[in-house]
Amino acid sequence: MKKRVFQLFLAFTLGFHALASAQEMQVPEEPSSRLDLETEPVLDKSAYHLFHPVPAAAMRPLSTDRPDKTESAYTVDAGHFQFEGDLLTLILSQEGEDSSSELLIAPTNLKLGLLNNLDLHLIILPLNWNRLTRTVDAKPTTADIWSFGDMLVRLKYNLWGNDGGDTALSVMPFVKLPTSTYTTIHNLVEGGVVFPFAWDWGAGWGMGAQLQMDLASNQEALSPHPELDARHGDQEQNAPGYHPEFSFAMTIGHDFTDELAAFVELFAGVSSLMPTEPIATFDAGVTYSPFPNTQWDMGFYLGLTSNAPRFNPFLGLSQRF
């Protein structure tokens, strides 16, 4: 059944890309960069909305929230739809006695342009496999878990820079809905807000940065693997309520050609809940855009601290309609 689900997803993705490629043949050429927008008359797009889409010729260059952790400061054009997702991503982690190998199949961000400076996101994790191992006295205990993940709803509002200028800033509140079938104790609604910033340096170089603040569940932070706790007879920690978490990311990217680009990134996160420790990662990847509305990407996140995921390679696809 799991193999069949993956085959259906792969067939859908290939068909999806073929349809998008045909669509690109009819899309007028877009500006090669955001700086090109400054040399042309700026079109007032405030009248466009979900039911009155921005014309293809007036759309912004494709901007995605992936593959780096730093979110884009730009929104999807009003009346248009954008799909961003991993085909596959693998997360290898080690935390004390616990190790995990997590495979995420088709985690997807579905984005819809509501207004010229406002879009809506729905992030779903349709199929996750997690192999958990806890080693006590040189005796490993392993659990294999298949699950549906939590859902995330986000609303991104661009404060400035959507349609021109060297910089852009957005604010993006979000809510995490506890839809996961992974465990029954991580069942609290969580939320937070992200502030993504972009700075175009010119000559194909650019920087992105973001500050994120989360209101996270105490229970999930202190008991991340309740299945292993139960098998070892460990008492479940009763930790109701929430705690704040903060993270910061900065990425630097370069466009080698109109189609090929690369990035490097540093990410750091800290929690106010003791005894959790800060995490940090080094991230890098490349993107390839064969058409103005299509982007392929691949790369990795590398853990720099003991409690960060050790290694997280990924392969992804983004498509705008």
C-alpha positions in Angstrom: 0.0 0.0 0.0 2.8 2.4 0.9 4.6 1.6 -2.3 1.4 2.2 -4.3 0.9 5.6 -2.6 4.5 6.6 -3.6 4.0 5.4 -7.2 0.8 7.4 -7.5 2.4 10.5 -6.1 5.4 10.1 -8.5 3.0 9.7 -11.5 1.0 12.7 -10.4 4.2 14.8 -10.1 5.5 13.9 -13.6 2.1 14.6 -15.1 1.9 17.8 -13.1 5.3 18.9 -14.5 4.4 18.1 -18.1 1.2 20.2 -17.8 3.2 23.0 -16.3 5.8 22.8 -19.1 3.0 23.2 -21.7 1.7 26.2 -19.9 5.0 27.9 -19.8 5.1 28.0 -23.6 2.2 30.5 -23.5 3.6 32.7 -20.7 5.2 36.0 -21.8 8.9 36.5 -20.9 9.3 38.0 -17.4 11.9 40.4 -16.1 15.2 38.5 -15.4 15.4 40.0 -11.9 13.6 42.3 -9.5 16.0 45.1 -10.4 14.6 45.1 -14.0 11.2 46.1 -12.5 12.7 49.4 -11.4 13.5 50.4 -15.0 9.9 49.9 -16.2 6.7 51.7 -15.2 5.3 50.2 -12.0 1.9 48.8 -12.6 -0.7 49.5 -9.9 -1.8 45.9 -9.0 -3.9 46.9 -6.0 -7.1 46.2 -7.8 -6.3 42.5 -8.4 -7.5 39.8 -6.0 -8.3 36.1 -5.8 -11.2 36.4 -8.3 -9.5 39.0 -10.5 -6.0 37.5 -11.2 -2.9 39.5 -12.1 -2.2 39.1 -15.8 0.6 36.7 -16.7 2.7 39.6 -18.2 2.5 41.5 -14.9 3.4 38.7 -12.5 6.5 38.9 -10.3 9.5 36.6 -10.8 8.9 33.3 -9.2 9.8 33.4 -5.5 9.6 30.3 -3.2 9.8 29.6 0.6 12.1 26.7 -0.2 14.7 25.1 -0.3 16.4 27.1 2.4 14.8 27.6 5.9 14.7 31.4 5.3 11.2 32.2 4.1 10.6 34.4 1.0 9.6 38.0 1.7 7.5 38.0 -1.4 3.9 36.8 -1.8 2.2 34.9 -4.6 0.5 37.2 -7.2 -3.2 37.7 -6.6 -5.4 35.0 -8.1 -2.6 32.6 -8.7 -1.7 29.2 -7.1 1.7 27.9 -6.2 2.8 24.4 -5.2 6.1 23.9 -3.3 7.1 20.5 -2.0 9.7 17.9 -1.4 9.6 14.8 -3.5 11.6 13.1 -0.7 13.5 14.3 2.3 15.4 12.3 4.8 16.2 13.5 8.4 18.8 11.6 10.5 18.9 12.6 14.2 20.7 11.6 17.4 19.6 12.9 20.8 21.3 11.1 23.7 20.0 7.5 23.8 17.6 8.1 21.0 18.3 8.1 17.3 15.8 8.4 14.4 15.7 8.1 10.7 12.7 10.0 9.3 11.5 9.9 5.7 9.0 12.5 4.6 7.2 11.7 1.4 5.7 14.7 -0.4 5.5 17.3 2.3 3.7 20.1 0.5 3.1 23.9 0.8 0.0 25.0 -1.1 0.0 28.8 -1.6 -2.8 31.0 -2.9 -2.6 34.7 -3.8 -5.5 36.5 -2.1 -4.5 40.1 -2.7 -1.5 41.8 -4.3 0.4 41.7 -1.0 -1.4 38.9 0.8 -1.3 35.1 0.3 -2.5 32.0 2.2 -0.5 28.8 2.8 -1.5 25.3 3.8 1.3 23.0 4.6 0.6 19.3 4.8 2.7 16.2 5.6 0.8 13.4 4.0 3.1 10.4 4.7 5.9 10.1 7.2 8.0 7.1 8.1 10.1 7.2 11.3 12.4 4.6 12.6 13.2 5.3 16.3 15.9 3.5 18.2 16.7 3.8 21.9 19.8 2.1 23.3 20.0 1.4 27.0 22.8 -0.8 28.4 23.9 -1.7 24.9 20.4 -3.1 24.1 18.6 -1.2 21.3 14.8 -1.0 21.1 13.4 0.0 17.7 10.0 1.2 16.6 8.8 1.8 13.0 6.0 4.3 12.7 4.0 5.5 9.7 1.9 8.6 10.2 0.1 11.6 8.8 1.7 14.8 10.0 0.5 18.1 11.5 -1.0 20.8 9.3 0.2 24.3 9.2 -1.9 27.4 8.1 0.0 30.6 7.4 -0.9 34.1 6.2 1.9 36.2 4.6 1.5 40.0 4.4 4.1 41.9 2.4 4.9 45.3 4.1 7.1 46.6 1.3 9.2 45.6 -1.7 6.8 43.1 -3.4 7.0 44.9 -6.8 10.3 46.7 -6.8 13.1 48.0 -4.7 16.2 46.5 -3.3 14.6 45.3 -0.1 11.4 43.6 1.0 9.8 42.7 4.4 6.8 40.6 5.3 5.1 39.4 8.4 3.7 35.8 8.5 1.6 34.5 11.4 0.9 30.8 11.5 -1.0 28.1 13.4 -0.1 24.4 13.7 -3.1 22.1 13.8 -2.5 18.8 15.7 -3.6 16.5 12.9 -0.7 14.1 13.3 -1.4 10.4 13.8 2.1 9.9 15.2 1.1 10.1 18.8 -1.9 11.0 21.0 -0.1 13.2 23.5 1.1 15.9 21.1 -2.4 17.2 20.6 -2.1 20.9 21.3 -2.5 23.8 18.8 0.7 25.8 18.4 1.5 29.0 16.6 3.9 31.8 16.0 5.0 34.5 13.7 7.8 34.9 11.1 9.4 38.1 9.8 11.1 37.4 6.5 13.5 40.0 5.0 15.1 40.1 1.5 17.9 42.3 0.2 18.9 42.3 -3.5 22.6 43.2 -3.7 22.7 43.3 -7.5 24.9 41.4 -10.0 23.0 38.2 -9.2 23.7 38.3 -5.4 21.2 38.6 -2.6 20.6 38.0 1.0 17.6 36.8 3.0 17.1 36.7 6.8 14.2 36.0 9.1 13.3 36.1 12.8 10.7 33.6 14.0 8.9 33.3 17.3 6.9 30.2 18.3 4.6 29.3 21.1 5.4 25.6 21.5 4.0 22.8 23.5 5.9 21.8 26.7 4.7 18.2 26.4 6.1 17.7 22.9 9.4 19.3 23.7 10.0 17.1 26.8 8.6 13.9 25.4 9.4 13.8 21.7 9.3 10.0 21.5 6.5 8.7 23.8 6.4 5.3 22.0 9.9 4.5 23.2 9.1 5.9 26.7 6.2 3.4 26.9 8.3 0.4 25.7 11.0 1.2 28.3 8.6 1.8 31.1 9.7 5.4 31.4 7.1 7.6 33.1 5.6 10.1 30.7 6.4 13.7 31.7 3.3 15.7 32.5 4.1 19.2 31.1 1.0 21.1 30.3 1.1 24.6 28.7 3.4 26.4 26.3 6.8 28.0 26.2 8.3 30.5 23.7 11.0 29.5 21.2 13.0 31.8 19.0 15.0 31.2 15.8 17.0 33.2 13.3 18.2 32.3 9.8 20.3 34.1 7.2 21.0 32.9 3.7 23.1 34.3 0.8 22.3 33.3 -2.7 23.8 33.8 -6.2 22.3 33.5 -9.7 24.9 31.9 -12.0 22.5 32.1 -14.9 18.9 32.9 -15.4 18.2 29.2 -14.7 20.8 28.1 -12.2 21.4 29.5 -8.6 22.9 28.3 -5.3 22.7 29.3 -1.6 24.4 28.8 1.7 22.6 29.4 5.0 23.1 29.5 8.8 20.1 28.7 11.1 20.0 28.9 14.9 17.2 28.2 17.4 16.8 28.5 21.1 14.0 27.5 23.5 13.1 29.0 26.9 12.2 25.6 28.2 14.9 24.0 30.3 16.8 21.6 29.9 16.5 22.0 26.1 19.7 23.2 24.3 20.1 25.6 21.3 20.3 24.1 17.8 22.2 25.3 14.8 22.6 24.1 11.2 24.6 24.9 8.1 22.5 24.6 4.9 23.3 24.6 1.2 21.7 23.8 -2.0 21.1 24.6 -5.7 18.0 25.5 -7.7 17.3 25.0 -11.4 14.5 26.9 -13.2 13.9 25.6 -16.7 10.8 27.7 -17.1 9.8 31.0 -15.5 7.1 29.3 -13.3 9.0 26.1 -12.5 11.9 25.5 -10.0 13.7 22.2 -9.1 15.9 22.2 -6.0 18.2 19.9 -4.1 20.5 20.3 -1.1 21.1 19.5 2.6 20.9 20.7 6.1 23.9 19.8 8.3 23.6 19.8 12.1 26.2 21.9 14.0 25.1 21.2 17.5 24.5 17.8 19.3 20.7 18.1 19.4 20.2 19.3 15.8 19.3 16.8 13.1 22.7 15.4 11.9 21.9 15.4 8.2 18.9 16.3 6.1 19.2 15.9 2.3 16.2 16.9 0.1 14.9 17.0 -3.4 12.1 19.4 -4.3 9.9 21.0 -6.9 7.9 24.3 -7.0 5.4 25.3 -9.7 3.3 28.4 -10.1 0.0 28.6 -12.0 
